[in-house]
Amino acid sequence: MFNRHLKKELEDQRVELETLRQLVAQMDRGMLSITLNADFCISALNQDFANVLGFPREHLLGRPLSEIVPSYVTKLACFRDSIKPSQISRRSVTTTATCGPMAL
């Protein structure tokens, strides 16, 4: 009886994990996502981010963000506000920034 209970609990957890994986995959679609390390180099990114830039993911991994975005981007409020010092650790910072139309 104890073994049956454990098997049921394990199966329930497998189902929940698969549901969460599907949810993350759905959230990732249509969203540009990038993870930067403490040196502001790209440590992870989703395929949509790579597609928008027109590069293979492997080409972007490890590169400094400053090589990827034009210099004026770092002056935009949405860029400055998307990465707050409290988010930065020695490991990484993950951010999703949305910049709307801008007047030049």
Biopython code that builds the backbone (N, CA, C, O; Angstrom):
import numpy as np
from Bio.PDB.StructureBuilder import StructureBuilder

atoms = [
    (1, "MET", "N", (0.818, -1.180, 0.000)),
    (1, "MET", "CA", (0.000, 0.000, 0.000)),
    (1, "MET", "C", (0.876, 1.263, 0.000)),
    (1, "MET", "O", (0.579, 2.217, -0.719)),
    (2, "PHE", "N", (1.932, 1.276, 0.786)),
    (2, "PHE", "CA", (2.848, 2.410, 0.843)),
    (2, "PHE", "C", (3.512, 2.622, -0.516)),
    (2, "PHE", "O", (3.645, 3.754, -0.980)),
    (3, "ASN", "N", (3.926, 1.526, -1.148)),
    (3, "ASN", "CA", (4.574, 1.583, -2.451)),
    (3, "ASN", "C", (3.621, 2.158, -3.513)),
    (3, "ASN", "O", (4.039, 2.951, -4.356)),
    (4, "ARG", "N", (2.370, 1.763, -3.470)),
    (4, "ARG", "CA", (1.371, 2.254, -4.412)),
    (4, "ARG", "C", (1.180, 3.764, -4.243)),
    (4, "ARG", "O", (1.046, 4.500, -5.220)),
    (5, "HIS", "N", (1.172, 4.205, -2.991)),
    (5, "HIS", "CA", (1.032, 5.640, -2.703)),
    (5, "HIS", "C", (2.222, 6.412, -3.274)),
    (5, "HIS", "O", (2.035, 7.475, -3.868)),
    (6, "LEU", "N", (3.427, 5.903, -3.107)),
    (6, "LEU", "CA", (4.617, 6.560, -3.643)),
    (6, "LEU", "C", (4.598, 6.606, -5.162)),
    (6, "LEU", "O", (4.972, 7.617, -5.757)),
    (7, "LYS", "N", (4.168, 5.525, -5.791)),
    (7, "LYS", "CA", (4.078, 5.492, -7.246)),
    (7, "LYS", "C", (3.085, 6.531, -7.752)),
    (7, "LYS", "O", (3.350, 7.220, -8.737)),
    (8, "LYS", "N", (1.952, 6.644, -7.085)),
    (8, "LYS", "CA", (0.936, 7.634, -7.475)),
    (8, "LYS", "C", (1.484, 9.040, -7.302)),
    (8, "LYS", "O", (1.294, 9.888, -8.175)),
    (9, "GLU", "N", (2.156, 9.300, -6.197)),
    (9, "GLU", "CA", (2.728, 10.620, -5.943)),
    (9, "GLU", "C", (3.796, 10.957, -6.991)),
    (9, "GLU", "O", (3.856, 12.086, -7.477)),
    (10, "LEU", "N", (4.629, 9.984, -7.335)),
    (10, "LEU", "CA", (5.656, 10.184, -8.353)),
    (10, "LEU", "C", (5.025, 10.493, -9.711)),
    (10, "LEU", "O", (5.482, 11.391, -10.418)),
    (11, "GLU", "N", (3.995, 9.765, -10.069)),
    (11, "GLU", "CA", (3.309, 10.001, -11.339)),
    (11, "GLU", "C", (2.665, 11.383, -11.359)),
    (11, "GLU", "O", (2.715, 12.073, -12.378)),
    (12, "ASP", "N", (2.064, 11.793, -10.249)),
    (12, "ASP", "CA", (1.467, 13.128, -10.151)),
    (12, "ASP", "C", (2.536, 14.203, -10.340)),
    (12, "ASP", "O", (2.293, 15.215, -10.997)),
    (13, "GLN", "N", (3.710, 13.983, -9.769)),
    (13, "GLN", "CA", (4.800, 14.952, -9.908)),
    (13, "GLN", "C", (5.321, 14.993, -11.343)),
    (13, "GLN", "O", (5.681, 16.060, -11.841)),
    (14, "ARG", "N", (5.363, 13.852, -12.003)),
    (14, "ARG", "CA", (5.780, 13.827, -13.410)),
    (14, "ARG", "C", (4.815, 14.626, -14.278)),
    (14, "ARG", "O", (5.233, 15.387, -15.150)),
    (15, "VAL", "N", (3.526, 14.447, -14.031)),
    (15, "VAL", "CA", (2.512, 15.171, -14.785)),
    (15, "VAL", "C", (2.655, 16.675, -14.525)),
    (15, "VAL", "O", (2.599, 17.472, -15.462)),
    (16, "GLU", "N", (2.835, 17.060, -13.282)),
    (16, "GLU", "CA", (2.982, 18.467, -12.932)),
    (16, "GLU", "C", (4.233, 19.059, -13.580)),
    (16, "GLU", "O", (4.194, 20.177, -14.092)),
    (17, "LEU", "N", (5.333, 18.323, -13.561)),
    (17, "LEU", "CA", (6.572, 18.789, -14.175)),
    (17, "LEU", "C", (6.389, 18.992, -15.675)),
    (17, "LEU", "O", (6.841, 19.999, -16.220)),
    (18, "GLU", "N", (5.747, 18.070, -16.333)),
    (18, "GLU", "CA", (5.504, 18.195, -17.776)),
    (18, "GLU", "C", (4.612, 19.399, -18.067)),
    (18, "GLU", "O", (4.835, 20.116, -19.042)),
    (19, "THR", "N", (3.618, 19.619, -17.237)),
    (19, "THR", "CA", (2.749, 20.781, -17.395)),
    (19, "THR", "C", (3.540, 22.068, -17.253)),
    (19, "THR", "O", (3.358, 23.002, -18.033)),
    (20, "LEU", "N", (4.418, 22.123, -16.259)),
    (20, "LEU", "CA", (5.254, 23.313, -16.055)),
    (20, "LEU", "C", (6.219, 23.523, -17.221)),
    (20, "LEU", "O", (6.446, 24.659, -17.638)),
    (21, "ARG", "N", (6.780, 22.456, -17.740)),
    (21, "ARG", "CA", (7.679, 22.566, -18.899)),
    (21, "ARG", "C", (6.930, 23.129, -20.107)),
    (21, "ARG", "O", (7.459, 23.979, -20.824)),
    (22, "GLN", "N", (5.718, 22.664, -20.333)),
    (22, "GLN", "CA", (4.915, 23.172, -21.442)),
    (22, "GLN", "C", (4.578, 24.644, -21.243)),
    (22, "GLN", "O", (4.591, 25.422, -22.197)),
    (23, "LEU", "N", (4.280, 25.025, -20.012)),
    (23, "LEU", "CA", (3.970, 26.418, -19.702)),
    (23, "LEU", "C", (5.168, 27.313, -19.990)),
    (23, "LEU", "O", (5.020, 28.370, -20.603)),
    (24, "VAL", "N", (6.347, 26.901, -19.555)),
    (24, "VAL", "CA", (7.568, 27.680, -19.804)),
    (24, "VAL", "C", (7.821, 27.791, -21.302)),
    (24, "VAL", "O", (8.177, 28.864, -21.789)),
    (25, "ALA", "N", (7.645, 26.711, -22.028)),
    (25, "ALA", "CA", (7.844, 26.725, -23.482)),
    (25, "ALA", "C", (6.876, 27.696, -24.153)),
    (25, "ALA", "O", (7.261, 28.416, -25.074)),
    (26, "GLN", "N", (5.630, 27.719, -23.701)),
    (26, "GLN", "CA", (4.643, 28.632, -24.269)),
    (26, "GLN", "C", (4.978, 30.079, -23.937)),
    (26, "GLN", "O", (4.812, 30.964, -24.776)),
    (27, "MET", "N", (5.443, 30.322, -22.729)),
    (27, "MET", "CA", (5.812, 31.676, -22.330)),
    (27, "MET", "C", (7.010, 32.168, -23.132)),
    (27, "MET", "O", (7.121, 33.357, -23.432)),
    (28, "ASP", "N", (7.894, 31.255, -23.472)),
    (28, "ASP", "CA", (9.104, 31.612, -24.186)),
    (28, "ASP", "C", (8.816, 32.018, -25.631)),
    (28, "ASP", "O", (9.568, 32.791, -26.223)),
    (29, "ARG", "N", (7.733, 31.499, -26.192)),
    (29, "ARG", "CA", (7.377, 31.842, -27.566)),
    (29, "ARG", "C", (6.902, 33.282, -27.635)),
    (29, "ARG", "O", (6.061, 33.711, -26.845)),
    (30, "GLY", "N", (7.441, 34.011, -28.575)),
    (30, "GLY", "CA", (7.023, 35.394, -28.758)),
    (30, "GLY", "C", (7.645, 36.360, -27.773)),
    (30, "GLY", "O", (7.311, 37.545, -27.776)),
    (31, "MET", "N", (8.536, 35.881, -26.938)),
    (31, "MET", "CA", (9.177, 36.730, -25.947)),
    (31, "MET", "C", (10.678, 36.711, -26.207)),
    (31, "MET", "O", (11.260, 35.661, -26.481)),
    (32, "LEU", "N", (11.285, 37.864, -26.120)),
    (32, "LEU", "CA", (12.730, 37.933, -26.245)),
    (32, "LEU", "C", (13.318, 37.841, -24.853)),
    (32, "LEU", "O", (13.015, 38.659, -23.985)),
    (33, "SER", "N", (14.148, 36.855, -24.647)),
    (33, "SER", "CA", (14.699, 36.615, -23.321)),
    (33, "SER", "C", (16.206, 36.441, -23.414)),
    (33, "SER", "O", (16.724, 35.767, -24.303)),
    (34, "ILE", "N", (16.887, 37.067, -22.474)),
    (34, "ILE", "CA", (18.346, 37.008, -22.448)),
    (34, "ILE", "C", (18.806, 36.948, -20.993)),
    (34, "ILE", "O", (18.204, 37.572, -20.119)),
    (35, "THR", "N", (19.859, 36.207, -20.742)),
    (35, "THR", "CA", (20.469, 36.146, -19.417)),
    (35, "THR", "C", (21.902, 36.630, -19.555)),
    (35, "THR", "O", (22.655, 36.164, -20.409)),
    (36, "LEU", "N", (22.261, 37.574, -18.697)),
    (36, "LEU", "CA", (23.607, 38.138, -18.709)),
    (36, "LEU", "C", (24.350, 37.709, -17.461)),
    (36, "LEU", "O", (23.755, 37.573, -16.392)),
    (37, "ASN", "N", (25.639, 37.496, -17.593)),
    (37, "ASN", "CA", (26.425, 37.208, -16.397)),
    (37, "ASN", "C", (26.838, 38.522, -15.742)),
    (37, "ASN", "O", (26.439, 39.590, -16.208)),
    (38, "ALA", "N", (27.617, 38.465, -14.688)),
    (38, "ALA", "CA", (27.996, 39.660, -13.940)),
    (38, "ALA", "C", (28.824, 40.637, -14.777)),
    (38, "ALA", "O", (28.899, 41.821, -14.450)),
    (39, "ASP", "N", (29.440, 40.154, -15.844)),
    (39, "ASP", "CA", (30.226, 41.012, -16.740)),
    (39, "ASP", "C", (29.403, 41.508, -17.923)),
    (39, "ASP", "O", (29.954, 42.072, -18.869)),
    (40, "PHE", "N", (28.087, 41.304, -17.877)),
    (40, "PHE", "CA", (27.151, 41.692, -18.932)),
    (40, "PHE", "C", (27.455, 41.004, -20.259)),
    (40, "PHE", "O", (27.284, 41.583, -21.332)),
    (41, "CYS", "N", (27.910, 39.758, -20.162)),
    (41, "CYS", "CA", (28.060, 38.910, -21.341)),
    (41, "CYS", "C", (26.858, 37.972, -21.393)),
    (41, "CYS", "O", (26.309, 37.594, -20.358)),
    (42, "ILE", "N", (26.462, 37.608, -22.584)),
    (42, "ILE", "CA", (25.284, 36.758, -22.763)),
    (42, "ILE", "C", (25.613, 35.335, -22.343)),
    (42, "ILE", "O", (26.491, 34.696, -22.922)),
    (43, "SER", "N", (24.904, 34.842, -21.333)),
    (43, "SER", "CA", (25.119, 33.469, -20.876)),
    (43, "SER", "C", (23.991, 32.542, -21.317)),
    (43, "SER", "O", (24.158, 31.322, -21.319)),
    (44, "ALA", "N", (22.843, 33.109, -21.692)),
    (44, "ALA", "CA", (21.725, 32.317, -22.214)),
    (44, "ALA", "C", (20.787, 33.249, -22.965)),
    (44, "ALA", "O", (20.690, 34.436, -22.651)),
    (45, "LEU", "N", (20.100, 32.703, -23.956)),
    (45, "LEU", "CA", (19.118, 33.460, -24.707)),
    (45, "LEU", "C", (18.169, 32.488, -25.374)),
    (45, "LEU", "O", (18.511, 31.331, -25.620)),
    (46, "ASN", "N", (16.964, 32.976, -25.666)),
    (46, "ASN", "CA", (16.042, 32.091, -26.358)),
    (46, "ASN", "C", (16.203, 32.249, -27.865)),
    (46, "ASN", "O", (16.838, 33.191, -28.338)),
    (47, "GLN", "N", (15.624, 31.326, -28.601)),
    (47, "GLN", "CA", (15.790, 31.313, -30.054)),
    (47, "GLN", "C", (15.200, 32.557, -30.705)),
    (47, "GLN", "O", (15.741, 33.048, -31.696)),
    (48, "ASP", "N", (14.095, 33.076, -30.161)),
    (48, "ASP", "CA", (13.497, 34.292, -30.728)),
    (48, "ASP", "C", (14.466, 35.466, -30.665)),
    (48, "ASP", "O", (14.536, 36.262, -31.601)),
    (49, "PHE", "N", (15.207, 35.579, -29.579)),
    (49, "PHE", "CA", (16.193, 36.656, -29.452)),
    (49, "PHE", "C", (17.240, 36.525, -30.554)),
    (49, "PHE", "O", (17.582, 37.509, -31.210)),
    (50, "ALA", "N", (17.743, 35.323, -30.755)),
    (50, "ALA", "CA", (18.741, 35.083, -31.805)),
    (50, "ALA", "C", (18.151, 35.367, -33.187)),
    (50, "ALA", "O", (18.819, 35.953, -34.039)),
    (51, "ASN", "N", (16.900, 34.952, -33.412)),
    (51, "ASN", "CA", (16.261, 35.176, -34.706)),
    (51, "ASN", "C", (16.118, 36.658, -35.021)),
    (51, "ASN", "O", (16.364, 37.078, -36.152)),
    (52, "VAL", "N", (15.722, 37.456, -34.029)),
    (52, "VAL", "CA", (15.548, 38.892, -34.236)),
    (52, "VAL", "C", (16.873, 39.538, -34.632)),
    (52, "VAL", "O", (16.905, 40.428, -35.482)),
    (53, "LEU", "N", (17.961, 39.088, -34.017)),
    (53, "LEU", "CA", (19.273, 39.651, -34.336)),
    (53, "LEU", "C", (19.866, 39.066, -35.609)),
    (53, "LEU", "O", (20.796, 39.630, -36.186)),
    (54, "GLY", "N", (19.324, 37.931, -36.043)),
    (54, "GLY", "CA", (19.804, 37.330, -37.275)),
    (54, "GLY", "C", (21.094, 36.539, -37.135)),
    (54, "GLY", "O", (21.826, 36.358, -38.108)),
    (55, "PHE", "N", (21.371, 36.071, -35.928)),
    (55, "PHE", "CA", (22.573, 35.278, -35.681)),
    (55, "PHE", "C", (22.198, 33.933, -35.076)),
    (55, "PHE", "O", (21.161, 33.814, -34.424)),
    (56, "PRO", "N", (23.034, 32.920, -35.288)),
    (56, "PRO", "CA", (22.817, 31.661, -34.562)),
    (56, "PRO", "C", (23.052, 31.883, -33.068)),
    (56, "PRO", "O", (23.871, 32.718, -32.685)),
    (57, "ARG", "N", (22.347, 31.150, -32.242)),
    (57, "ARG", "CA", (22.502, 31.276, -30.779)),
    (57, "ARG", "C", (23.958, 31.132, -30.377)),
    (57, "ARG", "O", (24.451, 31.887, -29.539)),
    (58, "GLU", "N", (24.651, 30.161, -30.972)),
    (58, "GLU", "CA", (26.037, 29.873, -30.599)),
    (58, "GLU", "C", (26.942, 31.080, -30.851)),
    (58, "GLU", "O", (27.932, 31.273, -30.145)),
    (59, "HIS", "N", (26.604, 31.889, -31.852)),
    (59, "HIS", "CA", (27.401, 33.076, -32.169)),
    (59, "HIS", "C", (27.242, 34.151, -31.086)),
    (59, "HIS", "O", (28.163, 34.930, -30.845)),
    (60, "LEU", "N", (26.090, 34.191, -30.443)),
    (60, "LEU", "CA", (25.796, 35.223, -29.453)),
    (60, "LEU", "C", (26.244, 34.855, -28.042)),
    (60, "LEU", "O", (26.579, 35.736, -27.249)),
    (61, "LEU", "N", (26.253, 33.571, -27.726)),
    (61, "LEU", "CA", (26.611, 33.138, -26.371)),
    (61, "LEU", "C", (28.034, 33.567, -26.020)),
    (61, "LEU", "O", (28.969, 33.351, -26.791)),
    (62, "GLY", "N", (28.180, 34.170, -24.858)),
    (62, "GLY", "CA", (29.489, 34.601, -24.372)),
    (62, "GLY", "C", (29.902, 35.988, -24.817)),
    (62, "GLY", "O", (30.886, 36.528, -24.313)),
    (63, "ARG", "N", (29.174, 36.574, -25.748)),
    (63, "ARG", "CA", (29.536, 37.908, -26.233)),
    (63, "ARG", "C", (29.055, 38.994, -25.265)),
    (63, "ARG", "O", (28.004, 38.848, -24.641)),
    (64, "PRO", "N", (29.809, 40.065, -25.143)),
    (64, "PRO", "CA", (29.340, 41.196, -24.328)),
    (64, "PRO", "C", (28.096, 41.818, -24.962)),
    (64, "PRO", "O", (27.998, 41.908, -26.186)),
    (65, "LEU", "N", (27.171, 42.236, -24.145)),
    (65, "LEU", "CA", (25.950, 42.859, -24.645)),
    (65, "LEU", "C", (26.288, 44.097, -25.469)),
    (65, "LEU", "O", (25.581, 44.416, -26.425)),
    (66, "SER", "N", (27.350, 44.789, -25.110)),
    (66, "SER", "CA", (27.740, 46.003, -25.829)),
    (66, "SER", "C", (28.108, 45.731, -27.285)),
    (66, "SER", "O", (28.061, 46.648, -28.105)),
    (67, "GLU", "N", (28.474, 44.495, -27.628)),
    (67, "GLU", "CA", (28.764, 44.147, -29.020)),
    (67, "GLU", "C", (27.497, 43.881, -29.812)),
    (67, "GLU", "O", (27.523, 43.897, -31.043)),
    (68, "ILE", "N", (26.402, 43.640, -29.132)),
    (68, "ILE", "CA", (25.168, 43.225, -29.788)),
    (68, "ILE", "C", (24.228, 44.391, -30.045)),
    (68, "ILE", "O", (23.598, 44.459, -31.100)),
    (69, "VAL", "N", (24.128, 45.305, -29.098)),
    (69, "VAL", "CA", (23.177, 46.411, -29.225)),
    (69, "VAL", "C", (23.908, 47.692, -29.611)),
    (69, "VAL", "O", (25.059, 47.893, -29.222)),
    (70, "PRO", "N", (23.249, 48.553, -30.369)),
    (70, "PRO", "CA", (23.855, 49.845, -30.695)),
    (70, "PRO", "C", (24.093, 50.664, -29.431)),
    (70, "PRO", "O", (23.395, 50.483, -28.433)),
    (71, "SER", "N", (25.057, 51.548, -29.469)),
    (71, "SER", "CA", (25.419, 52.312, -28.267)),
    (71, "SER", "C", (24.262, 53.145, -27.715)),
    (71, "SER", "O", (24.171, 53.345, -26.504)),
    (72, "TYR", "N", (23.371, 53.636, -28.598)),
    (72, "TYR", "CA", (22.268, 54.462, -28.100)),
    (72, "TYR", "C", (21.291, 53.672, -27.241)),
    (72, "TYR", "O", (20.576, 54.258, -26.427)),
    (73, "VAL", "N", (21.245, 52.352, -27.405)),
    (73, "VAL", "CA", (20.303, 51.527, -26.645)),
    (73, "VAL", "C", (20.592, 51.612, -25.148)),
    (73, "VAL", "O", (19.663, 51.636, -24.340)),
    (74, "THR", "N", (21.852, 51.657, -24.776)),
    (74, "THR", "CA", (22.199, 51.708, -23.350)),
    (74, "THR", "C", (21.751, 53.018, -22.701)),
    (74, "THR", "O", (21.726, 53.122, -21.475)),
    (75, "LYS", "N", (21.399, 54.014, -23.510)),
    (75, "LYS", "CA", (20.925, 55.293, -22.974)),
    (75, "LYS", "C", (19.408, 55.349, -22.826)),
    (75, "LYS", "O", (18.877, 56.274, -22.212)),
    (76, "LEU", "N", (18.709, 54.360, -23.386)),
    (76, "LEU", "CA", (17.245, 54.332, -23.298)),
    (76, "LEU", "C", (16.803, 54.007, -21.878)),
    (76, "LEU", "O", (17.413, 53.177, -21.205)),
    (77, "ALA", "N", (15.753, 54.656, -21.432)),
    (77, "ALA", "CA", (15.238, 54.424, -20.082)),
    (77, "ALA", "C", (14.838, 52.969, -19.884)),
    (77, "ALA", "O", (15.064, 52.408, -18.812)),
    (78, "CYS", "N", (14.249, 52.352, -20.901)),
    (78, "CYS", "CA", (13.802, 50.970, -20.738)),
    (78, "CYS", "C", (14.995, 50.032, -20.537)),
    (78, "CYS", "O", (14.861, 49.009, -19.866)),
    (79, "PHE", "N", (16.140, 50.357, -21.098)),
    (79, "PHE", "CA", (17.340, 49.542, -20.900)),
    (79, "PHE", "C", (17.900, 49.774, -19.498)),
    (79, "PHE", "O", (18.194, 48.824, -18.773)),
    (80, "ARG", "N", (18.043, 51.035, -19.128)),
    (80, "ARG", "CA", (18.595, 51.361, -17.807)),
    (80, "ARG", "C", (17.700, 50.829, -16.691)),
    (80, "ARG", "O", (18.194, 50.326, -15.683)),
    (81, "ASP", "N", (16.374, 50.941, -16.871)),
    (81, "ASP", "CA", (15.440, 50.526, -15.833)),
    (81, "ASP", "C", (15.243, 49.020, -15.779)),
    (81, "ASP", "O", (14.778, 48.492, -14.768)),
    (82, "SER", "N", (15.593, 48.319, -16.860)),
    (82, "SER", "CA", (15.355, 46.874, -16.890)),
    (82, "SER", "C", (16.375, 46.109, -16.069)),
    (82, "SER", "O", (16.105, 44.989, -15.635)),
    (83, "ILE", "N", (17.547, 46.696, -15.847)),
    (83, "ILE", "CA", (18.588, 46.025, -15.069)),
    (83, "ILE", "C", (18.932, 46.911, -13.880)),
    (83, "ILE", "O", (19.608, 47.930, -14.019)),
    (84, "LYS", "N", (18.464, 46.511, -12.735)),
    (84, "LYS", "CA", (18.712, 47.262, -11.504)),
    (84, "LYS", "C", (19.872, 46.612, -10.747)),
    (84, "LYS", "O", (20.022, 45.391, -10.790)),
    (85, "PRO", "N", (20.682, 47.393, -10.068)),
    (85, "PRO", "CA", (21.820, 46.829, -9.342)),
    (85, "PRO", "C", (21.448, 45.692, -8.396)),
    (85, "PRO", "O", (22.253, 44.786, -8.177)),
    (86, "SER", "N", (20.246, 45.726, -7.834)),
    (86, "SER", "CA", (19.838, 44.669, -6.904)),
    (86, "SER", "C", (19.654, 43.327, -7.606)),
    (86, "SER", "O", (19.680, 42.283, -6.953)),
    (87, "GLN", "N", (19.468, 43.336, -8.935)),
    (87, "GLN", "CA", (19.286, 42.090, -9.680)),
    (87, "GLN", "C", (20.614, 41.416, -9.989)),
    (87, "GLN", "O", (20.655, 40.215, -10.255)),
    (88, "ILE", "N", (21.685, 42.169, -9.956)),
    (88, "ILE", "CA", (22.974, 41.642, -10.390)),
    (88, "ILE", "C", (23.641, 40.894, -9.245)),
    (88, "ILE", "O", (23.793, 41.420, -8.142)),
    (89, "SER", "N", (24.026, 39.682, -9.521)),
    (89, "SER", "CA", (24.777, 38.897, -8.554)),
    (89, "SER", "C", (26.075, 38.489, -9.222)),
    (89, "SER", "O", (26.314, 38.842, -10.377)),
    (90, "ARG", "N", (26.890, 37.774, -8.536)),
    (90, "ARG", "CA", (28.134, 37.293, -9.140)),
    (90, "ARG", "C", (27.843, 36.262, -10.216)),
    (90, "ARG", "O", (28.708, 35.976, -11.044)),
    (91, "ARG", "N", (26.660, 35.707, -10.219)),
    (91, "ARG", "CA", (26.334, 34.657, -11.185)),
    (91, "ARG", "C", (25.726, 35.224, -12.446)),
    (91, "ARG", "O", (26.334, 35.125, -13.512)),
    (92, "SER", "N", (24.543, 35.815, -12.364)),
    (92, "SER", "CA", (23.905, 36.301, -13.582)),
    (92, "SER", "C", (22.733, 37.209, -13.262)),
    (92, "SER", "O", (22.279, 37.297, -12.121)),
    (93, "VAL", "N", (22.261, 37.873, -14.285)),
    (93, "VAL", "CA", (21.039, 38.662, -14.199)),
    (93, "VAL", "C", (20.192, 38.273, -15.403)),
    (93, "VAL", "O", (20.690, 38.193, -16.526)),
    (94, "THR", "N", (18.922, 38.036, -15.159)),
    (94, "THR", "CA", (18.005, 37.706, -16.248)),
    (94, "THR", "C", (17.026, 38.855, -16.378)),
    (94, "THR", "O", (16.473, 39.328, -15.386)),
    (95, "THR", "N", (16.817, 39.295, -17.594)),
    (95, "THR", "CA", (15.893, 40.394, -17.787)),
    (95, "THR", "C", (15.144, 40.232, -19.091)),
    (95, "THR", "O", (15.647, 39.648, -20.051)),
    (96, "THR", "N", (13.947, 40.753, -19.107)),
    (96, "THR", "CA", (13.169, 40.861, -20.327)),
    (96, "THR", "C", (12.743, 42.306, -20.408)),
    (96, "THR", "O", (11.944, 42.769, -19.595)),
    (97, "ALA", "N", (13.265, 43.013, -21.371)),
    (97, "ALA", "CA", (12.973, 44.434, -21.501)),
    (97, "ALA", "C", (12.116, 44.657, -22.727)),
    (97, "ALA", "O", (12.297, 44.004, -23.754)),
    (98, "THR", "N", (11.186, 45.582, -22.610)),
    (98, "THR", "CA", (10.346, 45.940, -23.735)),
    (98, "THR", "C", (10.510, 47.423, -23.969)),
    (98, "THR", "O", (10.183, 48.232, -23.101)),
    (99, "CYS", "N", (11.008, 47.782, -25.116)),
    (99, "CYS", "CA", (11.164, 49.190, -25.477)),
    (99, "CYS", "C", (10.164, 49.501, -26.586)),
    (99, "CYS", "O", (10.137, 48.846, -27.628)),
    (100, "GLY", "N", (9.358, 50.499, -26.338)),
    (100, "GLY", "CA", (8.374, 50.877, -27.329)),
    (100, "GLY", "C", (8.980, 51.782, -28.378)),
    (100, "GLY", "O", (10.198, 51.954, -28.427)),
    (101, "PRO", "N", (8.128, 52.371, -29.228)),
    (101, "PRO", "CA", (8.621, 53.278, -30.266)),
    (101, "PRO", "C", (9.357, 54.440, -29.626)),
    (101, "PRO", "O", (8.990, 54.916, -28.552)),
    (102, "MET", "N", (10.388, 54.878, -30.297)),
    (102, "MET", "CA", (11.153, 55.977, -29.732)),
    (102, "MET", "C", (11.327, 57.080, -30.755)),
    (102, "MET", "O", (11.382, 56.828, -31.959)),
    (103, "ALA", "N", (11.410, 58.278, -30.272)),
    (103, "ALA", "CA", (11.659, 59.426, -31.151)),
    (103, "ALA", "C", (13.151, 59.700, -31.153)),
    (103, "ALA", "O", (13.773, 59.808, -30.097)),
    (104, "LEU", "N", (13.711, 59.809, -32.324)),
    (104, "LEU", "CA", (15.158, 60.094, -32.424)),
    (104, "LEU", "C", (15.375, 61.541, -32.737)),
    (104, "LEU", "O", (16.518, 61.980, -32.862)),
]
sb = StructureBuilder()
sb.init_structure("model")
sb.init_model(0)
sb.init_chain("A")
sb.init_seg("    ")
for serial, (resi, resn, name, xyz) in enumerate(atoms, 1):
    if name == "N":
        sb.init_residue(resn, " ", resi, " ")
    sb.init_atom(name, np.array(xyz, "f"), 0.0, 1.0, " ", f" {name:<3s}", serial, name[0])
structure = sb.get_structure()
